[in-house]
């Protein structure tokens, strides 16, 4: 299996998308708001799960 090669520009785009996704998820799921989860943490967790599956 070949490794995924990501350059700097793609990494920044993924980070921004992860942030916005985290904001969206935290707004929709009440338990994350109650537990005070940070938006970037939620987004990074989703991106890392996705990249691990790929």
C-alpha positions as YAML, in Angstrom:
chain: A
units: angstrom
residues:
- id: 1
  name: UNK
  ca: [0.00, 0.00, 0.00]
- id: 2
  name: UNK
  ca: [1.40, 3.39, -1.00]
- id: 3
  name: UNK
  ca: [1.65, 6.18, 1.60]
- id: 4
  name: UNK
  ca: [-0.45, 9.28, 1.16]
- id: 5
  name: UNK
  ca: [1.67, 12.28, 0.12]
- id: 6
  name: UNK
  ca: [0.26, 15.63, 1.24]
- id: 7
  name: UNK
  ca: [2.03, 18.92, 0.51]
- id: 8
  name: UNK
  ca: [1.80, 22.06, 2.63]
- id: 9
  name: UNK
  ca: [-1.11, 23.64, 0.77]
- id: 10
  name: UNK
  ca: [-3.20, 20.48, 1.01]
- id: 11
  name: UNK
  ca: [-2.42, 20.18, 4.72]
- id: 12
  name: UNK
  ca: [-3.69, 23.71, 5.35]
- id: 13
  name: UNK
  ca: [-6.85, 23.05, 3.35]
- id: 14
  name: UNK
  ca: [-7.49, 19.83, 5.29]
- id: 15
  name: UNK
  ca: [-6.91, 21.66, 8.59]
- id: 16
  name: UNK
  ca: [-9.39, 24.41, 7.67]
- id: 17
  name: UNK
  ca: [-11.99, 21.84, 6.57]
- id: 18
  name: UNK
  ca: [-11.43, 19.89, 9.80]
- id: 19
  name: UNK
  ca: [-12.02, 23.06, 11.82]
- id: 20
  name: UNK
  ca: [-15.27, 23.87, 10.05]
- id: 21
  name: UNK
  ca: [-16.41, 20.25, 10.27]
- id: 22
  name: UNK
  ca: [-15.67, 20.28, 14.00]
- id: 23
  name: UNK
  ca: [-17.70, 23.47, 14.40]
- id: 24
  name: UNK
  ca: [-20.60, 21.86, 12.54]
- id: 25
  name: UNK
  ca: [-20.50, 18.63, 14.54]
- id: 26
  name: UNK
  ca: [-20.21, 20.43, 17.88]
- id: 27
  name: UNK
  ca: [-23.19, 22.61, 16.98]
- id: 28
  name: UNK
  ca: [-25.33, 19.57, 16.12]
- id: 29
  name: UNK
  ca: [-24.40, 17.19, 18.97]
- id: 30
  name: UNK
  ca: [-25.40, 18.50, 22.37]
- id: 31
  name: UNK
  ca: [-23.19, 16.22, 24.46]
- id: 32
  name: UNK
  ca: [-20.10, 17.69, 22.83]
- id: 33
  name: UNK
  ca: [-21.26, 21.20, 23.78]
- id: 34
  name: UNK
  ca: [-21.94, 20.11, 27.36]
- id: 35
  name: UNK
  ca: [-18.52, 18.46, 27.65]
- id: 36
  name: UNK
  ca: [-16.92, 21.60, 26.16]
- id: 37
  name: UNK
  ca: [-15.13, 19.81, 23.32]
- id: 38
  name: UNK
  ca: [-13.06, 22.17, 21.20]
- id: 39
  name: UNK
  ca: [-13.98, 22.44, 17.53]
- id: 40
  name: UNK
  ca: [-10.48, 21.63, 16.20]
- id: 41
  name: UNK
  ca: [-10.28, 18.50, 18.36]
- id: 42
  name: UNK
  ca: [-13.57, 17.15, 17.01]
- id: 43
  name: UNK
  ca: [-12.55, 17.94, 13.44]
- id: 44
  name: UNK
  ca: [-9.07, 16.41, 13.80]
- id: 45
  name: UNK
  ca: [-10.55, 13.25, 15.27]
- id: 46
  name: UNK
  ca: [-12.89, 12.88, 12.29]
- id: 47
  name: UNK
  ca: [-10.09, 13.55, 9.79]
- id: 48
  name: UNK
  ca: [-7.73, 11.09, 11.49]
- id: 49
  name: UNK
  ca: [-10.40, 8.38, 11.46]
- id: 50
  name: UNK
  ca: [-11.07, 9.07, 7.78]
- id: 51
  name: UNK
  ca: [-7.38, 8.98, 6.84]
- id: 52
  name: UNK
  ca: [-6.85, 5.78, 8.80]
- id: 53
  name: UNK
  ca: [-9.71, 4.16, 6.89]
- id: 54
  name: UNK
  ca: [-8.27, 5.21, 3.55]
...
